[in-house]
Amino acid sequence: MSWKISVPAPRAAVEAALLAHEDAFDWDHEIVIAGSEISAEKPDEWLLEAWLERKPSRADRAAIKGLFGDLAVARLKVEQMPETDWVTASQQGLEPIRAGRFHVHTPDFPASEEFGVVDFVIPASQAFGTGHHETTAGCLAMMEKMKRHGTPVRNCADVGTGTGILAFAALALWPRAIVTASDIDPVSAHVTMENAALNHVPVGARGGELTVTVADGMAHPLIAARGPYDLVIANILAGPLVELAPAFGRAVVPGGNLLLSGLLVSQEPQVRLACRRAGFRLAARETRGDWSILWLRKRPALASRDRMRIAKRAANA
């Protein structure tokens, strides 16, 4: 059973609260928020809404109010919601998108018949990542850019895979690669397996196949055993990206690649600083709306330990 907290406020206040939420690195990610206008007739009157899978506590209410800073807001409205799959409901009927050579659509729309186009059908589901969000579409386009620049990928990890679409794209671009898709949410792992079958993506542990697992970031024996990687993809949130930067540095080979998104443009400096400290430098970036997509490479000079690990693995093979 889910719950919702609603706060009516001026548009500027709600937009400021949304930015404060994105900058809150200690935010409880079980609280999902969004803002919207209440009616077209009064465009400056907005509503901040927060959804939880538990009854809101006093601390939860305080966290929502805290997003507005010193601004006095109306009393929070707390209500219990009927059982509804809000992710699926919000994604029904989404128009197909084109990101580079990738055409992504839900089953409501036909596949593309254009020559050279890679078609993915991703149903609306309980996991995020149909390809329509700027971050996912941006990652798809950036991966194709990496391919055009001759980037070799033999071993790839997609951390926080959601529906699996970025892992599928990696296999489409580098068909012989070993690809591991992981997510902290068991629902996402299940959805990824279903989508792999729907898109004829081979599942297994060999090159050209996809392995799916439930893992919290990089902290999982399978993730460690299948590394090091020459491409790690993480389309998650800015806070976890900063926390995971040292782990990315340990997991990526010298000269390897890190593709990041899920961060706002305003959060880019913190993420890039954390990655620079972990041994990465910027190769390319682009923005889509308020979101940044970053392609970073690991500096070989800082990776002697990784070279030793690769040599040891080769000797024991």
Buried (B, 14 or more C-beta within 10 A) or exposed (E): EBBBBBBBBEBEBBBBBBBBBBBBEEBEEEBBBEBEBEEEEEEEBBBBBBBBEEEBEEEBBEBBBEBBEEEEBEEBEBEEEEEEEEBEEEBEEBEBBBBBBBBBBBEEBEEBEEEEEBBBBBBBBBBBBBBBBBBBBBBBBBBBBBBEEEBEBEBBBBBBBBBBBBBBBBBBBBEEBBBBBBBBBEBBBBBBBBBBEBBEBEEEEEBBBBBBBBBEBBEBEBBBEBBBBBBBBBBBBBBBBBEBBBBBBBBBBBBBBBBBBBBBEEBBEBBBEBBBEBBBEEBBBBEBEBBBBBBBBBBBEEBEEBEEBBEEEEEEE
